Amino acid sequence: MTSTGSLKKDVELEFHFFVCHTPFQRLLAQQYCRLQLDSHAKYFIFYEDAKCNSPQHYEDTLVLPGYDGFFSAKGKAEFNVELIGNTILEKSTVGKYYVYLSDLRWTTNNYLFFRTDIASPDNTIMFVDGLGSYLDRKDPIKTLGYSCAKQLFSVLTRAKFRYSSFTGNYFGYDKCRALKVIGPRAELIQGTIEKEDFSIVNLPSIEKFQAGKEKLLFLGQPLVNRCCSEATAQKIALKAISKVSNLGPLEKYYKPHHFESNTIKELFYQHGFTPIETESCVEELITNESYQNIVSYFSSGLAFSKLILGTQVKCYSVCFEDVAPLVFRKKEQHELKSLLRDFDIAFL
């Protein structure tokens, strides 16, 4: 495989195809292509955006209609996989190609991963989707059950591509069916697969952090209808707001998750948080604006922001003991807390 400073003589051209479904993944793909690939290599990014209604073509990117739930996934994923597969095969008629995928729970990734005419153990590379990619999720009842339900649904509806259930972590079979996995602090990723460390690094100037009042950025996470009721989410949010107030008189900002409940967003705004509505991921946002404090429940943005900004920022996990049990088993809660500590995240 082509990497910086080396080019295989027996390969005239290499193509690298990234399949992304979050702004973070797209940013990671863009930087990886720019910084890690040889200048002779070609790359192309497929990006699924829930706000996109029809395919939009750009020079090196194809934006596709995304989906936000179990039942909306099948039709859009079938359409996207057909288009992605045809594009890969058309563009890679000469030379070798590599397919970069992430979380196999995501229907498009799952369909592509198990398409033998597209993906194989020697041309498939995984890249992190978030902190869930670092956890050892062997035999998790919830994850495996959800995966089997998708598989059954694809059979009953006679889907063009059959969803394949899996065990293991969010990468499923990647340990034996992929070349390697790419991500920040790659040594922390579970499994024996080859790991390549790559992180988004783009430090803001020190002067930005010296000017004006200290700022705090709270990263929202979608709890309502995903892991708890509206009432429980409000109770947790109020507790988090109270804990954050103990950090002192800071300018407070709130970046909601794109699946965030409107009620929870309004709750933060009512308590003095300025809304930040942007399509950018937090990893991109923090390189353009200064936030000396970043807070969330256990968002991946906490860990990756700390990795990017280092000592210039303080990152806090708030109400971890309240939120983590809603999503993870006890073993996974312990693993996640240890992982956050490894990324130098403090707890409130």
N, C-alpha and C positions, 0 to 999 in steps of 0.2 A: 504493500500500500504506500502511496506517495506521502511523504512528510517533508517538512521544511528542510531544505538543504540536500535532499536526495531524491532521485527519480529513477525508477526501474527502467533499465535499458530495453527490456523486452515488452514494454507497454508503451504504445505511442500516445495514448490519451486515457485519462481517468475521469470518470464522472462521479460526483458525490451528491446524493439526493437525501435531503433532510425532510422528514415529515413532522410538522410541529402543530400543536393545538393550544399553546399558551404564548403570551408575549415574551415570557422568560425564555422559552425554548427557541423562539425565533431569534431573539437577541444572542443567545448562546451559539446558535447555528451561524449567524452572520459573523460573529467574532471568530469562531473556530475556522470558518472558511477563509477569512482574511488573514489570520495570524498563523494557522497551522498547516494549511495546504500549500503545496508547491505551486509556483506561479503557472506551471503548465496545466494544472488540474482545472477542470470545469466543475461548477457546482450549481445546484438548483434547489430552491426551498419551496415546499408545499406548506401552506399555512391555513388551517381551518379556523375560521372566524365566525362565531355565532351571529354576528351582525351582518354578515355577508349573505346576500340572496342569490347571487349567481357568480360564476367564476370570473375573476379579474386577473388579467395577465400583466405582468411587469417584466422587466428585463431578465431578472434572475429569480423571480418569485411568482408563484401562482396562488392567489388567495381563493379559498374554496368555502362554500357554505358550511358552517359548523353546526353543532347540535348541543343541547344542554340537558338531555335526559334519556332515560332508558328507551322510551318508545319513539323518540325523534331520531335516535341514532341509526336504526337499521336502513331506512331509505337514503338518508344523506351519506352514510358511510359507503353504501353500495355504489352510489353515484361517484363519490370521491375516489374510491379504490379503483374503479374502472378507468377514471381519468388519469389518476396517478400512475397506475400500471402501464397504460398505453403511452404516457409521456416518457416514463423511464425506458421502456423498450424502444421507443422511437429515437430518443436522444443518445442511447448507448449502443447503437449498432456497430460502432467502431471503438475498440478499447474495452477496458474493464470498468465496472461500476460498483459502487457501494451504496447501501441503503441504511440510513440512520433512523432508528425508531426509539420510542420511549415506552411508557406505561402500556402494557399489553391488555389492561382492562379497557382501554380506549378502543372502541370498535374498529376504527380505521386501521390502527396499528395492528390489532389482532388479525384482521383479514389479510393484511399485507404480509405479516410475519409468517403466516402459514400457507402463503401462496408460493408453491415451489418454483413457478416460472419467474418469480420476482426475487424472493429471498432465499438464501441458503447459508449454511454455517460459515462459509468462507467469504461472504460479501455483506453480511449483516452486522451492524455496529449499533449498540444501544447507547443512549445518553440519558442523563438523569431527568426526572420529571419534577423532583422535589425531595424533601426529606424522606418521604415514603420509600424512595428508591434505595435508601440506605438501611432499611429495616429488614430483618430476617422474618419473612412472613410464611413460613412453612406451615401448611395445614391450618390456616386461619378459616374458621367456619364461615364467617361473614363474607370474606373475599371469595372463597371457593364456591359458596352457595350462590352468590351474585353472578359469578362467572358461569356456573352451570345453568342458571336461569336464562342467561343470555343465549347460551348454546341451545337450550330447549326451544326458546323463542324463535331462533333462526331456523330450526328444523320445522316447527309447526307452521311457520309463515312461508316456508319454502324460499328462504333467502337465497339470493344468487351466490353469496359467499357464506359459508357456515362459520359461525363464531366457535372458536375452540377454547374449552375450559382449560385451566392450568392450576398447578400448585406452585409453591415457592413464593418469592417476593413479587413485587409489582412487575418485575421483568419476566416472570414465568420461567420459560425454558431457556432463557438467555445463556445460562451457565454452560450449556452444551451445544447451543445452536447459534452462537454469535461469536465473532472474532474477539470483541472486547467491549468494555463499557467506558464512557467518557463522562467526567463530571468534576466539580470542585471537591477537593479533599478525597480523591478517588480511593485512597487507601482505607477509608472508613466504610466503603460499600461492601455489603455482605457477599460471600461467595468466592469461588476460586477462579472466576473468569479473569482474563487479563484486564488491567485497569490503567487508564490514561488520565492523569490529572490535568484538568483544564478549568480555569475559572475566569469569569468576566472581571477584568481589572482596568479601571479607568478612574483614577483618583481625582477628585475635585481639588482646586487649589486651596492651600492652607488659609489664604486670605479670606475665603468665603466663610470659614468657620470662626474667624476672629471678629467679623463684623455683625453688629446688631444683637438682638435678644436671642437666647437659645431657643431652638425649636424642637418640638416633639412630633413624630409621625406615628400614628396608630394604623396598623395594617388590619383591615377587616377580614374575617373568615366566615364563610356561609354555614351557619349552624341551623337555622330554621328550615324545617322540612327535610333536613339531611341527617341530623343526629339528635335533634331535640325540638320541643314545641316553642312557639313564639314567646310564651310566658317564661320558660326556662332561659331562653336566649336573652331576654330583657333583663332578667335577674343577674345573669352572669355579666352582661354589659355594664350594668350599674355598679357592680362590684369592681369591675376592671377600671371604670372611670374614677371611682373613689381611690383605688390604689395608685393610679397615675397622678392624681392631684397631690399625692405625698412627695412627688419628685420636685415640687417647687413651682414657682410662677413661670411657666414656659408658654411660648406660642404653640398652641396645639392644633394639629391637622389630622384629618381622617381620610384615609384612602380605602374606600369600600371595595370588597371583592365584587367581580362582575355578576356573581350569583347572590349577592347580599340582599337580605330582606330590607325593604324600604323603611319599615318600622324601626329596625335597628339603626339604620343610617340616620334617621331623624332624631333618634335618642342621643346619639353622639353630637349631632349639630346643636341640639337644645342645651347641651352641657358645655358649650363653648369651643367645640372643635370645628375648624374651618374645613369644608369639604374639598377634596381634590379629585375631580373627575377627569381621568385621563386614560387613554388606551395603552399608555406605556406601562411596563412592569416596574416594580419598585427598584430593581437593580439598575434600570435606565434612569429613573426619576432621580435617584440620589446622586447621580453624576452631574446633574444639571442644577440641583438646588441643595442647600446645606441643611441637614437635620442632624443635630448632635445626639438625639435620643430617638430610638426606634422601638416600638412596642407592638406586640401581638400576642395571641394565645400560644401558638407554636408554628406560625407560618414559616415556610421555607425561606421567605424573604428576610426573616431575621438572621438566619445563619449566613445566607449569601451576602447580605448587606454588610455584616460584620467582617466577612472575608474580604470584601472589596475595600472597605474604608478603614479597617484595622482600629488603631487606637483613637482615630478621629471621631468615633461614634460609640455610644453605649447602647447595647441592645438588650431588651428585657422580654422575658416570657411572663405574661400575667395570667393569673387564674388557671395555671396549668392543671392543678389538682381538680378543678371543677370541670374543665373541658375535655381533657385527655380521656377520662373514663367513658365519655359519651361516644368515643370513636375507636379506642384501642383496648385490647385485652391487657391484663396486668403486666405480662411479660413485655408487650410492645410499649406500654407506658414507660417502663423502666428503661428500655432500649432508647426510646425517643428522648427521655430526659438526659440520659448519659450522652447522647449524640449532640444535643443542644449545648451541653457543658463543653464537649469537645470543640465546638465552634465558638466557645467563650461567650455564651449567652447567660446573663444573670436572671434570677427569678424574683418576681414581686408577689 
